[in-house]
Each structure stands twice: as structure tokens, then as C-alpha cells.
Amino acid sequence: QVQLVESGGGLVQPGGSLRLSCAVSGIIFRRYTMGWYRQGPGKQRELVAGITNGGRTNYADSVEGRFTISRDNAKNTVYLQMNSLKPEDTAVYYCNANPPTGPIYWGQGTQVTVSS
């Protein structure tokens, strides 16, 4: 059974930081491109950051320079370090596992709220 379990969300003040984690089981993690997506209130789900199985990264323009995605293949875990958070970063954040071929898997999401 494939599982993607996100953690690390919560309430933070503007300018603060959070680190999200996504622990993955049931797949050969090192083969997958991993991504973080988010869906804010009344908005469509959007890609925040991605990291390939080779370690190449990409970011949405809105988070470039503030967020950092990384992966630990030994721990089957992908991370999202979020700094200088803004109220517009408020959303449910989802972990995504995308293989070269085959089905895409999603986590259940973790809420991030940026508010004073």
C-alpha cells in the first residue's frame, strides 16, 4: 500500500518559517519525481516546488528564493523549507509522487496558515 504522509503544518506569523515533511512508503522512492502542491481558499491546486530523482529542482515564481525543496532517499522523505512566509502562502499543502511511468500518488495534505 502506497502512503504519503505530510507533517509540519501549522499556524505561523508573517515572516516566520515552517518545515514540511512527507514520509513515503510502498514505492521505490528514489525513482520518483517528488512535488509539493498547495490549494488556497477558493483557488485551484498549484505546483509549489518539485525535485526530480536526479535532484533537479524547480519552483513557482511566487516562492522562488523563500522555499527550498529537498529529499532524503535513505529516509524516503521529501521536505519543504518555507521561510519569510506571507499570508498568501496560506493553503493546504500536498505531497505528490510522480513516476516515469505509472500512477501518481498524493498525500492527504497539511494545513499551513500564515496570520498575525
C-alpha positions as CSV (number, residue, x, y, z in Angstrom):
1,Q,0.0,0.0,0.0
2,V,1.4,3.4,-1.0
3,Q,1.3,6.1,1.6
4,L,2.4,9.7,1.6
5,V,2.1,11.3,5.0
6,E,2.7,15.0,5.3
7,S,3.5,16.7,8.6
8,G,4.8,20.0,9.9
9,G,2.0,22.4,9.0
10,G,0.5,24.8,11.5
11,L,-0.1,28.4,12.3
12,V,2.8,30.9,11.9
13,Q,3.1,34.6,11.9
14,P,4.1,36.5,8.7
15,G,7.8,36.4,8.2
16,G,8.1,33.1,10.0
17,S,9.2,29.7,8.9
18,L,7.9,26.2,8.7
19,R,9.4,22.9,7.5
20,L,7.0,20.4,5.9
21,S,7.9,16.7,5.7
22,C,6.4,14.0,3.5
23,A,7.2,10.4,4.5
24,V,6.7,7.9,1.7
25,S,6.2,4.2,1.8
26,G,5.1,1.5,-0.7
27,I,7.1,2.8,-3.7
28,I,10.7,2.8,-4.8
29,F,11.1,6.4,-3.7
30,R,14.4,7.2,-5.4
31,R,12.8,6.6,-8.8
32,Y,10.1,9.3,-8.3
33,T,10.0,13.0,-9.0
34,M,8.5,14.5,-5.9
35,G,6.5,17.6,-5.6
36,W,4.8,19.9,-3.2
37,Y,1.4,21.5,-4.3
38,R,-0.9,23.8,-2.5
39,Q,-4.5,24.8,-2.6
40,G,-5.6,28.0,-1.0
41,P,-9.2,29.0,-0.2
42,G,-11.2,29.4,-3.4
43,K,-8.2,28.6,-5.5
44,Q,-7.0,25.8,-7.8
45,R,-4.3,23.5,-6.7
46,E,-0.9,24.7,-7.9
47,L,2.7,23.4,-8.0
48,V,4.9,25.0,-5.4
49,A,8.1,23.1,-5.9
50,G,9.4,19.9,-7.4
51,I,12.6,17.8,-7.2
52,T,13.5,15.1,-9.8
53,N,15.0,11.7,-9.0
54,G,18.3,13.3,-10.0
55,G,17.9,16.2,-7.6
56,R,17.0,19.0,-10.0
57,T,14.6,21.5,-8.5
58,N,12.0,23.9,-9.8
59,Y,9.9,26.5,-8.0
60,A,6.8,28.6,-8.6
61,D,7.7,32.2,-9.1
62,S,5.8,33.2,-6.0
63,V,8.0,31.1,-3.7
64,E,11.4,31.3,-5.5
65,G,14.1,32.4,-3.0
66,R,11.9,31.7,0.0
67,F,11.1,28.0,-0.2
68,T,13.6,25.1,-0.6
69,I,12.6,21.6,-1.6
70,S,14.9,18.7,-0.7
71,R,14.8,14.9,-0.5
72,D,16.5,12.2,1.6
73,N,16.4,8.9,-0.4
74,A,17.7,7.0,2.6
75,K,14.7,8.1,4.7
76,N,12.1,8.1,1.8
77,T,11.2,11.6,2.7
78,V,10.8,14.9,0.9
79,Y,10.9,18.3,2.7
80,L,9.8,21.8,2.0
81,Q,11.6,24.5,4.0
82,M,9.4,27.6,3.9
83,N,10.9,30.9,5.0
84,S,9.6,34.5,5.0
85,L,6.1,33.2,4.9
86,K,3.3,35.5,3.8
87,P,-0.5,35.4,4.4
88,E,-0.9,34.5,0.7
89,D,1.0,31.3,1.4
90,T,-2.0,30.1,3.5
91,A,-3.2,26.8,1.9
92,V,-3.4,23.1,2.3
93,Y,0.0,21.7,1.2
94,Y,0.0,18.3,-0.6
95,C,2.9,16.0,-1.3
96,N,3.0,14.3,-4.7
97,A,4.9,11.3,-6.1
98,N,5.3,11.2,-9.9
99,P,7.0,8.2,-11.5
100,P,8.5,7.9,-15.0
101,T,5.5,5.7,-15.8
102,G,2.5,4.6,-13.8
103,P,0.1,6.2,-11.4
104,I,0.7,9.4,-9.5
105,Y,0.2,9.4,-5.7
106,W,-0.9,12.1,-3.4
107,G,-0.8,12.7,0.4
108,Q,-3.7,13.8,2.5
109,G,-2.5,17.4,2.9
110,T,-1.3,19.5,5.8
111,Q,-2.7,23.0,6.6
112,V,-0.4,26.0,6.7
113,T,-1.9,29.2,8.0
114,V,0.1,32.4,7.9
115,S,-1.6,35.1,10.1
116,S,-0.9,37.5,12.8
